[in-house]
């Protein structure tokens, strides 16, 4: 499979995208990568690196889309940007999947306008996979693309999330939950209540409403939410994790000799926990519902996050998740 990487959009610049691509190439010998961006910046990072030049190509692009750009206007006006060129190449079949850390709104608009949606899909959803304390994973759909969602859209998100978890994680009957402000059926906005009814009648393994405190507990495999609530929930979890590690570090530094000895004894445990909850380990979120695999990785992504996103994109394309979603929606 061939994965195209939009090299612009990450907070750390082009380097993390390029280095992530090199890491991915080293992990999977069948993988091919296309780097799209300003060639001088890309080649500066590649200089002196050892890699298979037959599996890595560079496509020149112009001024990149930034987070300050209006999503729709940027797609229309910046036709030679790495994001637009990448999406056009993907739509034309010149790549099997695409990874970008760019403007989320622009990537969503571009995906829907250029790549198009799978038949039967009303709106693509940005679905992010998060690790749980059980050692499993939960996919959150939507996690930031669609702030306002109709009940029927939430049902579509549930179906697409169900297909994803069955195909990628091998779960026979994923547990589906609806993010709300209470576990009771009558809780939530009018749209959430109506979505609850639709999900009960969907034939999915719907287990009811789920509160934000259960996002990381593994209570469900698929967590359905509008983009506003889903994004808030994910960022709250990320912030809580960073705050807890900061408090632990402060306690160790101020706790004297015993605290420092305790840390040395538990250093391996802390390292493992940090790795398990790191967003870098699961890569970016996927726009489920698009005709091709498009993965949006975080603006603050590291090279490891890009590596994981590229490898995930390759796997998703290989397993024909787009076709599986189309079949799931028909059923």
Secondary structure, DSSP 4 states (H G I P E B T S, - for coil): -EEEEE----TT-HHHHHHHHHHHHHH-TT-EEEEEE-HHHHHHHHTT----TTSEEEEE--SPP-TTS-HHHHHHH-TTSHHHHHHHHHHTTS-SEEEE-S-HHHHHHHIIIII-BPTT-SS-EEEEEEE-TTS-EEEEE-SSS-SS--HHHHHHHHHHHHHHHHHHS--TT-EEEEE-SSSSTT-S-HHHHHHHHHHHTSSSEEEEEE-GGGTTTTS-SEEE--HHHHHHHHHHHHHHHHHHHHHHHHHHHHSHHHHHHHHHHHHHHHHHHHHHH-GGGT--EEEETBSSEEEE--TT--HHHHHHHHHHHHHHHHTTHHHHHHHHHH-
